[in-house]
Amino acid sequence: MEITGVYKIKTHEQLKAIADPLRTKILMKLVKDAHTGQQLAEMLDITRNNIYFHLKELEKHGVIQIVRKEEKNGIVQKYYRAVASRFIPEDHLLPSLDLVETSRQVFMETLDITRTKIEHAPAASFALSSANEHHRKNLASTYRFHATQESFHAFIEEFKLLMDKHFRMEPPPAGGTSLTAEEKSYYMSLIAFQDNRKDING
């Protein structure tokens, strides 16, 4: 099941349901793919009772749903999935300190995932080569820039179009093909946020 679009958080109860740091981690996992409670418990290294408590809370508030059930060894396993790829509160819920910390947690989780990807990537991903010296095989850069909100939003929209123009995103749709002989798999993490503080790393 592929999810797209934005889900509007309508109540303070829903906002509090996703504000918990652990539930934010669970929700991020379920945005990417469907998982059982057992799988999530193993991923996050917590007990099944704990994970099922949080899953019930998220399901009760409508931000995740059961997308399929499978029977294994006489036990019915429920697969949960987020109802959308993004969650945004309605205006009457803003400003919200709960949401600030939830957003911060999403950014930190993204960094943790990227770090894990880098640590487990094959050596060839970072090996230097004099062949095709003008063709980059990877990228690691940070930038500080100035922009209006309108120009920043325009950049994000153009970035999405650029991704669609040059890349074939995975996983492929049902019935899609795997990598062609010329294609290679890449991983990219993009993080950008407003930060007016000047520091030694600025």
Secondary structure, 3 states (H helix, E strand, C coil): CCCCCEEEECCHHHHHHHHCHHHHHHHHHHHHCCECHHHHHHHHCCCHHHHHHHHHHHHHCCCEEEEEEEEECCEEEEEEEECCCEEEECHHHCCCHHHHHHHHHHHHHHHHHHHHHHHHCCHHHCCCCCCCCCCCCCCCCCCCCCCCHHHHHHHHHHHHHHHHHHCCCCCCCCCCCCCCCCCCCCCCCCCCCCCCCCCCCC
